[in-house]
């Protein structure tokens, strides 16, 4: 099976920065879109940032100008650079990837386990 392993979450003060990483491994023929979602207490899960296989990003309005999504296709890895963090950014962040396991396989979405980002004060 395909696994997405996330890292980089933690506790940071308001105004600080974190960089999240998510590496896909397992039986992978190719990866299409990748992205990051988050879910904060009392709120619906939302798409934070997505990036196409060609590197075109999209962001939710609340993080535009502060977050940057990028990917390294050779490493099957997607990143989220988070700057100027606010307490409102506190959430569990989940990465995803649309993966084709084999050349003949359909595209399927895979999800990471989630990494907690806590922004204090």
Secondary structure, DSSP 8 states (H G I E B T S, - for coil): --EEEEE--EEEETT--EEEEEEEESS-SEEEEEEEEEE-TTS--EEEEEE-TT--EEE-GGGTTTEEEEEEGGGTEEEEEE-S--GGG-EEEEEEEEEESSTTS--EEEE---EEEEEE-
